[in-house]
Amino acid sequence: MLEITGLKKSYGHKRVLKGIDLKVTQGETVVIMGPSGCGKSTLIRCINRLTEPDEGFISLRNQVITEMSLNELLKIRRKIGFVFQSFNLIRRLNVLDNVAMPLRLQGVDLETAKRRAEIALAKVGLTHKLEDLPDELSGGEQQRVGIARALALEPEIMLWDEPTASLDPILVGEVIEVMEDLVREGKTTMVIVTHELFFARRAADRIIFMDKGRIVETGRPEDVLEHPVSEIGRKYHNLLRR
């Protein structure tokens, strides 16, 4: 479904991605882990060209994203849901309108957009918050609105860039619970960048460890966490033993 070949990205003299090769199949949940600064977020942002790669090939269902014009890119982004670290909600709009707005921008009529927004908000447990403004929500609730906004687009693939990074530890659990529910549904392909080790062990079909701009290990959670072959894998293995 998703294929990445030879992906490279530098910022000035710093090489952030040093030749990433990755394939993700339909319905798979792939979790990308590694130390801060290893290139995880850059990789996931390159997939829909929020960050422009310097070299390499990215395709989604045989459509080559790295060769698309801006208009073509905007069309394919409708098939790609993205959940950011920050919530990026519009403060003056209520919860329902925040989720419906991207659909309206795509030309979906108001009634259909609000119906799809309500369905998405039900999936994240926020049907009782439709009229609330973002400032009336907890951080966890705001991130769940961000998840609903991505789900309402009915994407073919969901990209998650450290969705719990901006949350207080006490609020992380409610977002993880929503993510695990979505994984169990199994309807959407997911690529998730996270530091949440126990979530990765429970939810991932495959874990990818990155270090210094490269993929250093990949495999099923039970393999890479219990019998790691990379230095990074061994560090995560040790965390599970504490």
Buried (B, 14 or more C-beta within 10 A) or exposed (E): BBBBBBBBBBEEEEBBBBBBEBEBEEEBBBBBBBBEEBBBBBBBBBBBBBBEBEEBBBBBEEEEBBEBEEEEBEEBBBBBBBBBBEBBBEEEBBBBBBBBBBBBEEEBEEEEBBBBBBBBBEBBBBEEBBEBBBEEBEBBBBBBBBBBBBBBBBBBBBBBBBBBBBBEEEBBBBBBBBBBEBBEEEEBBBBBBBBBBEBBBEBBBBBBBBBBBBBBBBBEBEBBBEEBEBEBBBBBBEEEEE
